[in-house]
Amino acid sequence: MTKHLRLSFAILAVSALVFPFCKKTEITDPAPDNLAVIQKYLNLDFNNLPNYANPAFPVHYDANVRAQDNAPSLNPVTNAGAALGRVLFYDKNLSRNNTISCASCHVQEKAFSDESTFSRGFEGGLTGAHSMRLANANFYTAERMFWNKRAQDLEDQVTQPVKDPVEMGFDATHGGFGALIAKMQGLEYYPALFEEVFGSREITEEKAKRALAQFVRSMVSTGSRFDAGFAAVYNPALPGAGNGAPFPNFTQQENRGKQLFILGPPQGVACAACHNLPTFALNQTSLSNGLNAGETVVFKSPSLKNVAVAGPFMHDGRFATLEEVVEHYNSGVQPGPALDPRLRIPPGQPNAGQPLRLNLSADDKAALVAFLRTLTDEAMLTDPKFGDPFR
C-alpha cells in the first residue's frame, strides 16, 4: 500500500469519529405533536371540542331571530376557532407584565362583566368605562362595539384592549400587537394552536381577532327563566310570537313587569322598542338614554341578558342597583341632541320633544325589576366551555 493511500484511509477513519452526525444530515426532525403540546398546557381536546358552532336554540329563537347574527360570512363561529379565542381570552400572557387577561375584566360568574365600577389594568390604572356584559353580542345588528361605538365590529373590538396603554399595555410605544406576536411565538402552545385552527403556525393579529370574535359570538344566552316561559307560549302566528301572553313559570309580579317592558302606553312603557326580544340586544336604531343633559355621544347598551347578576350599571357605572336604573327611565331622563326619540314626549302633545316622565307607581317599578331578574341565565355563568381552559 502506498504512502498516499494509507494517508487517505487514516483521514477517513478520523472523519468518521469526529463527524459521525454528518451522515444523518438528510434526515429531517419529525413535526411536533400539536395536540400533545396543547394538552400539556390546556384542558382542550381538539378531537372532542365543546360545541360552539351549533348551539341548540329553543323554539322562540326562530329563523327570524337567528338571522340577526352579526357574524361576517368570512368568520363564522367554528369549534376550533372559538376554542382558540377562549385561550386568548383567558391568557394573562397577553398583557405586558402577565397580570391581566380579557377575563380579568369580563368575569364569567359576573355575567362577563366586572362588579367594580372601572376595571384595573395591567399596572393598576383604571379603565375609562365600565366593563360590558358579553352575552348575545352577536345579535346586535348595528355591529358597532364599545359603549361609544368606536369599533366597527367585534373583530375590530377584541384586540383594542390588548393595545390599550392602561388595559393590557401593548400600545404603539411598546411595540403594539407585533410585540405581543413575538411573545406568543415563544409560548409553545400558540404555534400549535394556530396551526390546528388556521393550518399554519404563523401568528397574526388578524387571526387572533377572528378567534376572539368567534368566542364572544358563541356566548349565546338562551337558558333564563324568561326563555323557558317564552318557549312555553311561543306561537309564530301571534304578534310578538306570543310573548305578550302570561308566562306559566312567572309570578304575577313578573308577568306585570313583562307587560310593562313589552307593551306601549297606556298598558306599558315599551322598553322592548329599544331592547329586542328575545335576545334583549339593543335595537340598531337606538340612540342615547339621557344620562346627562346636552349629551352628544350616542352610547350603546349590551344585551340585558344577565343584567341582574352584577352591577354597577351604565357606561360610567353611576347606578348601583336595578332600582336606580328603572328610576332613571321613570323620572331622570335628561334632554340633549343624542336622546332617543322614544324617550321624548311625542309630537302633538304638550312639551313635545322633552324627556318623557313615566310616573310609574312603586308597584310597577318593582315589577320591572322583578322581570329583569328573570333574564338571568345561570347555566351560562357556570358552563365550562366558557371557563378558563388553562391547567
Number of C-alpha atoms within 10 A of each C-alpha: 5 6 7 9 9 10 10 10 11 11 10 10 10 11 12 12 9 9 9 10 9 10 9 8 7 7 7 7 6 6 6 9 9 19 17 13 16 21 15 14 13 16 13 21 14 17 8 9 13 16 15 22 17 10 12 11 14 13 15 25 19 13 10 9 14 14 11 15 17 18 19 11 7 7 14 19 22 18 22 27 26 29 27 25 23 25 24 22 25 21 20 19 17 26 23 22 13 12 16 24 23 22 19 20 24 21 19 21 18 18 26 25 26 24 21 14 22 19 22 18 22 21 16 12 13 15 18 13 16 24 26 20 24 24 28 22 26 25 26 25 18 16 19 18 22 21 20 15 17 12 16 13 21 24 24 16 18 22 21 17 20 22 22 17 21 20 27 27 25 24 21 13 9 14 14 16 20 16 14 23 19 12 14 16 15 10 12 14 20 23 19 22 24 22 14 18 19 14 10 12 15 14 20 13 13 11 18 20 20 23 32 25 29 29 26 23 24 26 19 20 26 25 17 19 19 25 22 19 19 25 18 17 17 19 16 13 8 11 9 14 16 18 24 17 17 19 23 13 14 18 14 13 17 23 21 21 22 29 23 24 21 21 16 14 10 8 12 18 20 19 20 19 17 18 22 19 19 20 25 23 25 24 20 16 10 20 22 21 26 25 20 14 13 13 17 14 15 17 22 23 26 22 25 22 28 26 23 22 19 19 21 24 22 22 21 15 17 15 17 15 15 22 14 16 17 18 16 17 22 17 14 19 21 20 21 19 14 18 28 18 16 18 24 19 16 15 10 8 8 9 12 12 17 18 24 21 15 15 12 17 10 9 11 17 20 19 23 23 21 22 24 21 21 21 24 23 23 16 13 23 19 13 11 12 19 22 18 16 19 15 9
